[in-house]
Amino acid sequence: MRRPDRMRRPGRNLLVFLAGAALLGGAAVTPAQAQTAQTEARTAKGAAARHHAADDHLTDLVNPFIGSENDGNTYPGAAVPFGMVQLSPDTGHTTGYSYSDSRIRGFSSVHISGVGCGLGGDLPVLPTTGDVTETDYSKYAAEYDHDDEEAHPGYYRVGLKSYGGIGAELSATTRTAAQRYTFPATDKANVMLNAGQALHKNASTGVEVLDSRTIRTAITGKGFCQDTKPYTVYTITRFDRPFTSFGTWNGAKVTAGSKSSTSTGRNGAYARFDTREDRTVEATTAISYVDAAGAAGNLRAEGGHSFSAVKDAADRAWEKRLELVEAQGGDTTLRRTFYSSLYRSFLAPNIGSDADGRYKGWDQKAHSAKGFDYYQNWSLWDTYRTQTQLLSLLAPRESRDMALSVLRIDKEGGWLPKWGYGTVETNIMTGDPVTPFLTNAYQQGLLKGHEEEAYAALKKNADGVPPTASPAVGREANTQYLKDGYAPYIKGRTHAKPGDSDFDHGASATLEYALSDAMLAQMARDLGHDEDADRYAGRAQNYRKIFDPTTGFFRARDDKGAFAGPADPAQSEGFHEGTSWQYQWMVPQDLNGMIGLIGGKTAAEQRLDSFFAYDQLLQDPVKTARDVWVNGPYDYYNADKYNPQNEPDLIAPYTYLSTGSPWKTTDVVHSALTLFTDTPTGMTGNDDLGTMSAWMVLSSIGVFPVQPGTDSWGLSTPVFDRVDLKLDRGYYPEGRFTISAEGTSATHRYVRSARLDHRDQSHTYLTTDDIRSGRNLTFTVGEKPSTWGTGTGDAPPPVGVARK
């Protein structure tokens, strides 16, 4: 999800990763590409050069700085898989950390990987020395450089050059943030706890010094791209030794010895220590979205350990996750990039329940999660396309709990979510992403015992709109969509609720609704709701209602039925973060039908070849990916080429499976994979809670969810000789699925044949049952395309079709 109106637009830093690849031992670069080597020299000297691969310890392959420049909007700080806490430095960038910045404002406890607007950043903490006179963290921020900075899964360290030189180390448990600060010798070593400033708006805050080692805060914040309902996060910070003095600030006024302060502006507290003999101060901050007692309980449950013990435990937790995928082959840069992407895929959604099982529901009341962990933070427009499916394979127990958490949102908040943060709905983005999210969980077998509960919630969402009093907008244009078969485009449409409007993006909303209808039709059929299934299957064909035969592309229609906006498909209006060129492939439920509208397979393939600049790609795949395709993270519009930076095009390369040219899928996917590198600029667009990272992981191993909301997986040539997936740990009987393509390389990348266990695999797709029950998918690869996967019936079949 990206909001260019709220973000700084970066320059077109097109070839920077290539210089970085050379510095890291990757492929040689051309003289033209080498012009960016000076830029990347700083990167190699700093973050990337510190990550030496050691295959016996996979966390050493992870570079948390990837995506921290050029608006990938990742964070390099400390977290554990799916943790409530993400303790990371904030440098002044809208979403937290930018590798280009040189000052740190504080280490705050809440971050989200790859969002497009300010979100989180609660309670930035910064060590300082001397008298406390400044209360704005943009002014008391400390200088640093990358020569004295490192990051590792679950651990971050930096040397602050200001205040006489202070070493800061960060680690985390699920619900606590562990800090270790090494001060110079002074009797005025301070730890600043800033409750009043964050990455989003803070509506009100309170701080309270409880005793000589403990400080408590309550922070009510709101805002994500637009104004939202407020939520409150409670924190409690306990130091490993008593402070010698303390104080609070309110606005610009600092009051030594004050024990409490409340404010709607700048607000905070400081603790002071004498470090002339013992220079190290450790602190643990616990958070809760329920209440102050929840934060205290989380501190008791997970605090009390030394910093070193927390750091080691975090490393073990990450090693266990990364071991779920064992990749063999590929150079060091590829392996670093791959495991860094796998790492980011496990950062969210996040635990929302406290150690005692309580959580704050969307009715703003406390509830108890029994028999499951409650999760929050739902960037569904993004994650339903890639990360949801990856987690279904590698983290099924957590995926089950995530699906149950979404059902709790419907039960307690009255409607299913669209883009949920913490305890509130933001309504950011459009369409109906929760339907493929939940139908995926159903198709993957993760909703056993809850099938009808999930179906009832989905049916309510698909057939209606939320009441006026509900904070949700749901399928905002549903009344018109159900009547006319499309969501009308009403330019600049606003509504009383915060968030985006489906009317303002009527064309893409229609495509998203139709996709979701197809997925729900399949679920309804499986559960025996045949009448509903027929109705939803008919609606799944509504993509046809916005096809303009005079242009051969999808176009928005106004509320009178007329096509709206320019006829040029590269100048499309009514599409959310994209053009008609980019959205024309967003019909995964019925690609054969869409191809028929275009004029058949030959015509569709010619259009695909133009879209991907395929002839140029064959000559120079790296240059095509960076110079011809859409490159800027926020360059959504005015383009007739593939946009690997953004969600609407994530499935597009796999359309070739349905035109009978599966080798072209491999060509495009392998070209797109060159955009992911082991440098701070090595991310395509915003990471969006692991969406882009999961795309990289799945496309690298050659198994991709081509029909989100189903159990279908499209196939392409892996970039590794062998990948072993350890499946279903903690939910299903533990298994292993091996994908092998011996000798795969840039020159030997075309599938000649495939076998699933002991039988030939001519289809260009698998089902989840194939993966769970199988043991080996073996590709034989060669230098030239073959007839593999080109037969009638080899492509993924349509989804949710009406019965004849």
C-alpha positions in Angstrom: 0.0 0.0 0.0 1.5 3.3 -1.0 0.4 6.9 -0.5 2.5 9.2 -2.6 0.7 12.3 -1.5 2.0 11.6 2.0 5.5 10.5 1.2 8.7 12.1 -0.1 9.1 11.1 -3.7 12.6 9.5 -4.3 14.7 10.0 -7.3 15.0 7.3 -10.0 17.8 5.3 -8.4 17.6 2.7 -11.1 20.9 0.8 -11.2 22.2 1.2 -7.7 21.8 -2.4 -6.8 24.2 -3.6 -9.5 27.1 -1.7 -8.0 26.2 -3.2 -4.7 26.1 -6.7 -6.2 29.6 -6.2 -7.5 30.8 -5.1 -4.1 29.3 -8.2 -2.6 30.9 -10.5 -5.1 28.0 -10.6 -7.6 28.0 -10.3 -11.3 30.2 -7.8 -13.1 28.6 -4.6 -14.1 28.9 -2.5 -17.3 30.6 0.9 -17.4 27.3 2.6 -17.5 26.1 0.7 -14.5 29.3 1.3 -12.6 28.5 5.0 -12.3 26.5 4.3 -9.3 29.3 2.4 -7.5 30.2 5.5 -5.5 26.7 5.6 -4.0 26.8 1.9 -3.1 30.3 2.1 -1.6 28.8 3.7 1.5 26.4 0.8 1.6 29.1 -1.9 1.3 31.2 -0.1 4.0 28.2 0.0 6.3 25.4 -2.5 6.4 26.0 -5.0 3.7 29.7 -5.6 4.3 28.9 -6.8 7.8 26.8 -9.7 6.7 29.1 -12.7 6.1 27.2 -15.8 5.0 27.5 -18.9 7.1 25.2 -21.6 5.9 25.2 -23.4 9.2 23.6 -20.3 10.8 21.0 -18.9 8.5 20.4 -15.7 10.5 23.9 -14.7 9.4 22.5 -14.5 5.9 19.9 -11.9 6.8 20.5 -8.2 6.2 17.7 -6.2 7.9 18.9 -3.0 6.2 17.5 -4.2 2.8 14.6 -1.9 1.8 15.6 0.8 4.2 16.4 3.2 1.3 14.4 4.3 -1.7 11.1 3.9 0.2 11.1 0.2 0.7 10.1 1.4 4.2 11.5 -1.6 6.1 13.0 -1.2 9.6 16.3 -2.7 10.7 15.5 -3.0 14.4 14.8 -5.9 16.7 11.7 -8.2 16.6 10.9 -11.8 16.9 8.6 -13.6 14.5 5.1 -12.0 14.6 6.1 -10.1 17.7 4.0 -7.4 19.2 7.2 -5.3 19.7 9.4 -4.1 16.9 12.2 -2.0 18.6 13.8 0.1 15.9 15.5 3.4 15.3 13.5 6.4 13.9 15.6 8.8 11.9 12.9 11.3 10.7 11.6 9.3 7.7 7.8 9.2 7.6 7.6 5.5 8.4 10.6 5.3 10.7 14.1 4.6 9.4 15.9 5.8 6.2 19.4 4.6 5.4 20.0 8.1 3.9 19.5 9.9 7.2 22.3 10.6 9.7 20.5 11.3 13.0 18.4 9.0 15.3 15.5 10.5 17.2 14.8 7.5 19.3 14.3 3.8 19.4 10.5 3.2 19.4 8.7 0.0 20.2 6.1 -0.3 17.3 6.9 -0.5 13.6 5.3 -2.1 10.5 7.5 -3.3 7.7 6.9 -1.4 4.4 3.8 0.7 5.0 3.4 3.8 2.9 2.4 6.3 5.5 3.4 7.1 9.1 2.3 4.4 11.4 3.5 3.4 14.9 6.7 4.8 16.3 5.2 4.7 19.8 7.5 5.7 22.7 10.8 6.7 21.1 13.6 6.2 23.7 17.0 7.8 23.4 20.0 7.9 25.7 21.6 11.3 26.2 24.0 13.0 28.6 23.9 16.4 30.3 21.0 18.6 31.3 17.6 17.9 29.7 16.6 21.2 28.1 15.2 20.1 24.7 11.9 18.1 24.4 11.5 17.9 20.6 13.1 14.7 19.4 13.9 16.2 16.0 16.2 18.6 17.9 17.8 16.3 20.6 18.3 13.5 18.0 21.8 11.9 18.1 24.2 11.7 15.1 25.4 8.3 13.9 26.9 6.7 10.8 26.9 3.3 9.3 30.5 2.5 10.1 29.3 1.9 13.7 25.9 0.2 13.1 24.9 -3.4 12.6 21.7 -5.4 12.5 20.9 -9.0 12.8 17.5 -10.8 13.3 16.4 -9.9 16.8 19.3 -7.5 17.4 20.4 -4.0 16.4 23.4 -2.0 17.6 24.6 1.5 16.9 27.2 3.9 18.2 25.7 7.4 18.8 28.3 10.1 18.1 26.5 12.8 20.1 26.5 13.2 23.8 30.1 12.0 24.2 29.5 8.8 22.4 26.9 6.3 23.6 26.5 2.6 22.5 22.9 1.5 22.0 21.9 -2.2 21.7 18.3 -3.4 21.1 16.6 -6.8 21.2 13.1 -8.1 21.8 10.8 -10.8 23.0 7.2 -11.1 21.8 5.9 -8.3 24.0 8.9 -6.6 25.4 11.7 -4.3 24.1 15.1 -5.0 25.6 17.7 -2.2 25.6 21.3 -1.9 26.7 23.0 1.5 26.7 26.7 2.1 27.3 27.4 5.7 28.4 30.6 7.6 28.9 31.6 8.2 32.4 29.2 10.9 33.7 26.8 11.7 36.5 24.2 12.9 34.0 23.4 9.9 31.8 19.8 10.2 30.8 17.3 7.9 29.1 14.6 9.9 27.4 11.1 8.3 27.2 9.1 10.4 24.7 5.4 9.6 25.0 4.2 12.6 23.0 5.8 12.1 19.6 5.5 9.2 17.2 5.3 8.4 13.5 1.6 9.1 13.5 -0.5 11.5 15.5 -0.6 11.2 19.2 -4.0 12.4 20.5 -3.1 12.3 24.2 -0.4 10.8 26.4 0.3 10.3 30.1 3.6 9.4 31.8 4.1 8.3 35.4 7.2 7.5 37.4 6.1 4.6 39.6 9.3 4.1 41.6 13.1 4.5 41.3 13.3 2.0 38.5 10.0 2.1 36.7 8.2 4.5 34.4 4.7 3.9 32.9 3.0 5.5 29.9 -0.4 5.5 28.2 -0.3 6.7 24.5 -3.4 7.3 22.5 -2.6 7.7 18.8 -4.4 7.8 15.5 -3.8 8.4 11.8 -2.6 6.3 9.0 -2.6 8.1 5.6 -5.8 9.7 6.8 -7.3 10.3 10.2 -8.6 7.2 11.9 -10.3 6.2 15.1 -7.8 6.4 18.1 -6.3 3.5 19.8 -4.2 3.3 23.0 -1.0 1.4 23.7 0.2 1.1 27.3 3.9 0.7 28.2 5.9 0.1 31.3 9.7 0.4 31.4 11.8 -1.1 34.1 15.5 -0.4 34.5 18.1 -2.9 35.9 19.1 -0.4 38.6 17.7 2.6 40.3 18.0 6.0 38.7 19.6 8.8 40.6 17.1 11.4 39.6 14.2 11.8 37.2 11.7 14.3 35.8 9.0 14.9 33.2 8.3 17.4 30.4 5.2 18.9 29.1 5.5 20.9 25.9 8.8 22.8 26.2 8.8 22.8 30.0 11.1 20.4 31.8 10.3 19.7 35.5 13.0 17.9 37.5 11.5 15.6 40.2 8.1 15.5 38.6 6.4 12.1 38.8 3.6 12.5 36.3 2.5 14.5 33.3 -0.4 14.4 30.8 -0.7 16.3 27.5 -2.1 16.4 24.1 1.3 17.6 22.8 4.9 16.9 23.6 5.1 14.9 26.7 7.6 12.5 28.4 9.9 11.5 31.2 13.6 11.0 31.7 15.6 8.8 34.1 19.1 9.8 35.1 22.0 7.5 36.1 25.5 7.9 37.4 27.8 6.0 35.0 31.2 7.0 36.3 31.8 3.5 37.7 29.2 1.3 36.0 28.7 2.6 32.4 26.0 0.2 31.3 22.2 0.7 31.8 19.7 -2.0 30.8 16.0 -1.5 30.4 13.0 -3.5 29.4 9.8 -2.0 28.0 6.6 -4.1 27.9 3.6 -3.0 25.9 -0.1 -3.9 25.8 -3.1 -2.7 23.8 -5.5 -3.7 26.6 -4.5 -1.8 29.7 -1.7 -0.9 32.1 -2.2 -4.2 34.0 -1.6 -6.0 30.7 1.7 -4.2 30.1 2.7 -5.1 33.7 1.7 -8.7 33.2 3.7 -8.9 30.0 6.7 -7.5 31.8 6.4 -10.1 34.5 6.0 -12.9 31.9 8.7 -12.0 29.5 11.0 -9.5 31.4 13.6 -10.3 34.1 16.2 -11.7 31.7 19.6 -10.2 30.9 20.0 -8.4 27.6 22.3 -11.1 26.3 19.8 -13.8 27.2 17.1 -12.0 25.3 19.3 -11.5 22.3 20.3 -15.1 22.1 16.7 -16.3 22.5 15.6 -14.0 19.6 18.4 -15.4 17.4 17.2 -19.0 18.1 13.6 -18.1 17.3 14.7 -16.7 14.0 16.9 -19.6 13.2 14.0 -22.0 13.8 11.9 -20.0 11.3 14.5 -19.7 8.6 15.3 -23.4 8.9 11.8 -24.1 7.5 13.3 -23.4 4.0 16.6 -25.0 3.1 17.9 -23.6 -0.2 20.9 -25.1 -2.0 22.8 -23.4 -4.8 22.8 -19.8 -5.8 25.6 -17.3 -5.1 26.1 -15.5 -1.8 24.2 -12.4 -2.8 21.2 -14.4 -4.0 21.1 -16.4 -0.7 21.4 -13.3 1.4 18.6 -11.7 -0.5 16.4 -14.8 -0.3 16.8 -15.4 3.4 16.3 -11.7 4.1 13.1 -11.8 2.2 12.0 -14.9 4.1 12.9 -13.1 7.4 10.6 -10.2 6.5 7.8 -12.5 5.5 7.6 -13.6 9.2 7.4 -10.1 10.7 3.6 -9.6 10.5 0.7 -9.9 11.3 1.5 -9.3 15.0 0.5 -10.8 18.2 -2.2 -8.6 19.8 -3.1 -10.6 22.9 -1.2 -10.3 26.2 0.6 -13.0 28.0 -2.7 -13.8 29.9 -4.6 -14.1 26.6 -6.5 -10.9 26.9 -6.8 -8.6 23.9 -8.6 -5.3 23.0 -11.3 -6.1 20.4 -12.6 -3.8 17.7 -15.5 -2.9 20.1 -12.8 -1.4 22.3 -13.6 -3.9 25.0 -11.2 -6.5 26.6 -11.7 -10.1 25.5 -9.9 -13.3 26.1 -8.4 -15.6 23.4 -8.9 -19.2 24.5 -7.3 -21.9 22.4 -5.6 -19.5 20.0 -3.4 -16.4 19.9 -5.0 -13.2 18.8 -3.3 -11.3 16.0 -3.7 -7.8 14.6 -2.4 -5.5 11.8 -4.1 -6.5 8.5 -2.7 -5.0 5.3 -5.1 -7.3 3.4 -5.1 -5.6 0.0 -1.4 -6.4 -0.1 -0.9 -9.7 1.8 -3.8 -11.7 0.3 -1.8 -12.1 -2.9 1.5 -13.6 -1.6 2.3 -13.6 2.1 -0.9 -15.1 3.3 -0.2 -18.2 1.2 3.4 -18.5 2.2 2.4 -18.4 5.9 -0.2 -21.0 5.2 2.5 -23.4 4.1 5.3 -22.5 6.6 3.3 -21.3 9.6 -0.1 -23.1 9.6 -0.7 -22.9 13.3 -0.2 -19.1 13.3 -2.1 -18.8 10.0 -5.1 -20.6 11.6 -5.0 -18.2 14.6 -4.7 -15.2 12.2 -7.9 -16.4 10.4 -9.7 -16.9 13.7 -8.6 -13.4 14.8 -10.2 -11.9 11.7 -13.4 -13.8 12.5 -13.3 -12.2 16.0 -13.1 -8.8 14.4 -16.4 -9.5 12.6 -17.9 -10.9 15.8 -16.9 -8.1 18.1 -16.6 -5.2 15.7 -19.6 -6.0 13.5 -17.8 -6.4 10.2 -14.8 -8.0 8.6 -11.7 -5.8 8.2 -10.2 -4.2 5.2 -7.0 -2.6 6.5 -6.9 -3.0 10.3 -4.2 -1.5 12.5 -4.1 -2.4 16.2 -7.6 -2.2 17.5 -9.1 0.0 14.7 -10.2 -0.1 11.1 -8.4 2.4 8.8 -10.3 1.5 5.5 -7.1 2.1 3.6 -7.1 0.6 0.0 -10.1 -0.7 -1.9 -12.0 -3.8 -3.0 -12.7 -6.8 -0.9 -9.4 -8.3 0.2 -10.7 -10.1 3.3 -12.6 -12.6 1.1 -9.6 -14.2 -0.6 -7.7 -14.0 2.7 -10.3 -16.2 4.5 -11.2 -18.4 1.5 -7.4 -19.2 1.3 -7.5 -20.2 5.0 -10.5 -22.4 4.2 -8.9 -24.0 1.1 -5.7 -24.6 3.0 -7.6 -26.6 5.7 -7.0 -24.0 8.4 -10.7 -23.3 9.4 -11.7 -26.7 10.5 -14.6 -26.4 12.9 -15.2 -22.8 11.8 -16.2 -23.2 8.2 -19.8 -22.1 8.6 -18.9 -19.2 10.9 -16.4 -17.9 8.3 -18.9 -18.4 5.5 -21.6 -16.5 7.3 -19.3 -13.5 7.9 -18.1 -13.6 4.3 -21.7 -13.8 2.9 -22.7 -10.8 5.0 -19.8 -8.9 3.7 -20.3 -9.9 0.1 -24.1 -9.2 0.0 -24.3 -5.9 1.9 -22.6 -2.8 3.2 -21.8 -2.0 6.8 -24.3 0.2 8.7 -23.6 3.9 9.0 -22.5 3.5 12.6 -19.9 0.9 11.8 -16.3 2.2 11.3 -15.9 -0.2 8.4 -16.7 0.7 4.8 -16.5 -2.9 3.5 -17.7 -3.2 -0.1 -18.6 0.4 -0.2 -20.0 0.3 -3.7 -21.9 -3.0 -3.2 -25.4 -1.6 -3.7 -24.6 -0.4 -7.2 -22.4 -3.4 -7.9 -25.2 -5.8 -7.1 -27.7 -3.8 -9.2 -25.6 -3.0 -12.3 -22.7 -5.5 -12.1 -20.0 -2.9 -11.6 -18.8 -0.4 -9.0 -19.3 3.1 -10.5 -16.4 5.5 -10.8 -17.2 8.8 -9.0 -14.1 10.9 -9.2 -13.0 12.4 -5.9 -15.8 10.7 -4.0 -15.4 11.0 -0.2 -17.3 9.6 2.7 -17.8 10.3 6.3 -15.6 7.5 7.4 -11.8 7.6 7.1 -10.0 5.8 4.4 -10.2 5.2 0.7 -13.4 5.1 -1.4 -14.3 2.2 -3.7 -16.2 4.8 -5.8 -13.1 6.8 -6.4 -11.5 3.6 -7.9 -14.6 2.0 -9.4 -12.9 0.0 -12.2 -10.3 -1.7 -10.0 -12.9 -2.2 -7.2 -15.1 -4.1 -9.7 -12.2 -6.4 -10.6 -11.5 -7.0 -6.9 -15.1 -7.7 -6.1 -15.4 -10.1 -9.0 -12.3 -12.0 -7.9 -13.6 -12.3 -4.4 -17.0 -13.5 -5.7 -15.3 -16.3 -7.5 -13.4 -17.4 -4.4 -16.5 -17.3 -2.3 -18.5 -19.2 -4.9 -16.0 -22.1 -4.6 -16.2 -22.1 -0.8 -20.1 -22.0 -1.0 -20.1 -24.9 -3.4 -17.8 -27.0 -1.2 -20.1 -26.3 1.8 -23.2 -27.2 -0.1 -24.7 -23.7 -0.5 -25.3 -24.3 -4.2 -27.8 -21.4 -4.7 -25.3 -19.0 -3.2 -22.5 -20.6 -5.2 -24.4 -20.0 -8.5 -25.1 -16.4 -7.6 -21.5 -15.7 -6.7 -20.2 -17.5 -9.7 -22.4 -15.3 -11.9 -21.0 -12.2 -10.2 -17.5 -13.5 -10.7 -18.0 -12.7 -14.4 -18.7 -9.0 -13.7 -15.2 -8.1 -14.9 -16.9 -8.3 -18.4 -19.1 -5.3 -17.5 -16.2 -2.9 -17.5 -14.5 -4.2 -20.7 -14.6 -1.6 -23.5 -14.6 -3.5 -26.9 -13.6 -0.2 -28.7 -10.3 -0.1 -26.8 -9.9 -3.7 -25.9 -9.2 -2.8 -22.3 -11.0 -2.5 -19.0 -12.4 1.0 -18.3 -14.2 2.7 -15.5 -17.9 3.4 -15.9 -19.8 6.2 -14.3 -23.0 5.9 -12.4 -25.0 6.3 -15.6 -23.2 3.4 -17.3 -21.0 5.5 -19.6 -17.3 4.7 -19.9 -15.4 7.4 -18.0 -12.0 9.0 -18.3 -9.5 8.9 -21.2 -9.7 6.0 -23.6 -5.9 5.6 -23.5 -5.4 2.6 -21.2 -2.1 4.1 -20.0 -4.0 7.2 -18.9 -6.7 5.2 -17.0 -8.9 6.8 -14.4 -10.8 4.8 -11.8 -8.0 2.3 -11.0 -6.3 2.2 -7.6 -2.5 2.6 -7.9 -2.4 1.4 -11.5 -3.7 1.7 -15.1 -5.8 -0.5 -17.2 -2.7 -2.0 -18.7 -1.6 -3.2 -15.3 -5.1 -4.3 -14.1 -6.0 -6.2 -17.3 -4.4 -9.4 -15.9 -6.3 -9.1 -12.6 -8.8 -11.8 -13.5 -7.1 -14.9 -12.1 -10.5 -16.6 -11.6 -11.1 -16.7 -15.4 -8.1 -15.9 -17.5 -9.5 -17.9 -20.4 -12.5 -15.6 -20.4 -10.4 -12.5 -20.2 -8.2 -13.7 -23.0 -11.2 -14.3 -25.1 -12.3 -10.7 -24.6 -8.9 -9.6 -25.8 -9.2 -11.7 -29.0 -7.7 -15.1 -28.1 -4.3 -16.5 -27.0 -2.3 -15.0 -29.8 -3.7 -11.5 -29.3 -3.3 -11.8 -25.5 0.3 -13.0 -25.8 1.2 -10.2 -28.1 -0.2 -7.8 -25.5 1.7 -9.5 -22.7 4.9 -9.3 -24.8 4.4 -5.6 -25.2 3.5 -5.2 -21.5 6.7 -6.9 -20.4 8.9 -5.5 -23.3 9.6 -9.2 -23.8 12.0 -8.8 -26.9 14.1 -6.3 -25.0 14.0 -8.5 -21.9 15.5 -11.4 -23.8 18.4 -9.2 -24.9 19.1 -7.6 -21.5 16.8 -8.7 -18.6 18.4 -6.6 -15.9 18.3 -3.3 -18.0 14.7 -4.0 -19.0 13.6 -4.5 -15.4 15.2 -1.3 -14.3 14.9 1.0 -17.3 11.8 -0.1 -19.3 9.4 -1.4 -16.6 7.9 1.0 -14.1 10.6 1.8 -11.6 9.6 4.4 -9.0 7.9 3.1 -5.8 5.0 5.6 -6.4 4.9 5.7 -10.2 1.4 4.1 -10.4 0.0 5.9 -13.4 0.7 6.9 -17.0 2.3 3.7 -17.9 1.7 0.8 -20.3 4.4 -1.5 -18.8 4.7 -4.0 -16.0 5.0 -2.5 -12.5 6.9 -4.9 -10.3 6.8 -2.3 -7.6 3.1 -2.7 -6.8 0.4 -5.3 -5.9 -1.9 -5.2 -8.9 0.9 -6.7 -11.1 2.2 -9.4 -8.8 0.3 -12.2 -10.6 0.8 -10.8 -14.1 4.0 -12.7 -15.1 2.1 -16.0 -14.5 -0.5 -15.1 -17.1 1.7 -16.7 -19.7 0.8 -20.1 -18.1 -2.7 -19.5 -19.6 -1.5 -18.4 -23.0 0.5 -21.6 -23.5 4.0 -20.1 -23.1 5.1 -21.0 -19.6 8.7 -20.4 -20.4 7.9 -16.7 -20.7 6.7 -16.7 -17.1 10.2 -17.9 -16.1 11.8 -15.2 -18.2 9.8 -12.4 -16.7 10.0 -13.8 -13.1 13.7 -14.2 -13.2 14.1 -10.7 -14.6 12.0 -9.3 -11.8 14.0 -11.2 -9.2 17.0 -9.1 -10.2 15.3 -6.1 -8.6 15.7 -7.8 -5.1 19.3 -7.3 -3.9 21.3 -7.3 -0.7 21.5 -3.5 -0.3 19.4 -0.9 1.3 17.8 -0.2 -2.1 17.2 -3.8 -2.8 13.4 -3.8 -2.5 10.7 -3.4 -5.1 8.5 -0.6 -3.8 7.2 -0.7 -0.2 7.4 -4.1 1.5 3.8 -3.9 2.7 4.0 -6.2 5.7 6.0 -8.8 3.8 4.0 -8.8 0.6 6.9 -8.1 -1.7 9.3 -10.2 0.3 6.9 -13.2 0.0 6.7 -12.6 -3.7 10.5 -12.9 -3.9 10.5 -16.1 -1.8 7.8 -17.9 -3.7 9.0 -16.9 -7.1 12.5 -18.0 -6.2 11.4 -21.5 -5.3 9.1 -21.7 -8.4 5.8 -22.2 -6.6 3.4 -19.2 -6.7 -0.2 -18.6 -5.6 -1.6 -17.7 -9.0 -5.2 -17.7 -7.9 -5.3 -16.0 -4.4 -8.1 -17.4 -2.3 -7.7 -21.0 -3.6 -5.2 -23.8 -3.1 -3.6 -23.4 -6.6 0.1 -22.9 -7.1 1.5 -21.9 -10.5 5.0 -23.2 -11.4 8.1 -21.6 -12.9 11.8 -22.5 -12.9 13.4 -22.1 -9.4 16.6 -20.1 -9.1 18.0 -22.7 -6.7 19.2 -26.2 -7.4 17.2 -27.5 -4.6 14.8 -26.2 -1.9 13.5 -28.2 1.0 10.3 -26.9 2.6 9.6 -28.1 6.1 5.9 -28.0 6.1 3.2 -27.8 8.7 5.2 -27.7 11.9 2.9 -27.4 14.8 -0.4 -28.0 13.1 -0.3 -30.8 10.6 2.0 -33.9 10.8 5.4 -32.5 10.0 6.5 -33.1 6.4 9.0 -32.1 3.8 8.5 -31.1 0.2 11.6 -30.8 -2.1 11.7 -28.7 -5.2 14.8 -29.5 -7.3 16.1 -28.1 -10.6 19.7 -29.3 -10.9 21.8 -27.0 -13.0 19.4 -24.1 -13.0 21.1 -20.9 -14.1 20.6 -17.8 -16.2 21.4 -19.8 -19.3 19.7 -23.1 -18.2 16.3 -21.8 -17.0 13.7 -23.5 -19.2 11.7 -26.5 -18.0 12.1 -29.5 -20.2 10.0 -31.8 -18.1 8.7 -32.1 -14.5 7.9 -35.0 -12.2 5.8 -35.0 -9.0 7.2 -37.9 -7.1 7.1 -40.8 -9.6 4.7 -39.4 -12.1 5.0 -36.9 -15.0 3.8 -33.4 -14.2 2.6 -31.7 -17.3 0.3 -29.2 -15.6 1.8 -25.8 -14.8 0.2 -25.8 -11.4 0.0 -27.8 -8.2 -2.6 -27.9 -5.4 -1.9 -27.7 -1.7 -2.8 -31.4 -1.4 -0.1 -32.1 -4.0 2.4 -30.3 -1.9 1.3 -31.7 1.4 1.1 -35.3 0.2 4.0 -35.2 -2.2 7.7 -35.4 -1.5 9.5 -34.3 -4.6 8.9 -31.9 -7.5 11.7 -32.4 -9.9 12.4 -30.1 -12.9 14.7 -30.9 -15.7 16.0 -27.7 -17.2 17.7 -26.7 -20.4 18.9 -23.8 -22.6 15.8 -23.5 -24.8 12.0 -23.5 -24.2 10.2 -26.8 -24.7 6.6 -28.0 -25.1 6.3 -28.6 -21.3 3.1 -27.1 -19.9 1.7 -26.1 -23.3 -1.0 -28.7 -23.7 -4.7 -28.2 -23.5 -5.7 -28.3 -19.8 -2.1 -27.7 -18.5 -2.9 -24.2 -17.2 -4.6 -23.5 -13.9 -8.4 -24.0 -14.4 -11.0 -21.3 -13.8 -12.3 -20.8 -10.3 -15.9 -20.4 -9.1 -17.5 -20.9 -12.5 -21.2 -21.2 -12.8 -22.7 -24.7 -13.3 -23.9 -25.4 -16.8 
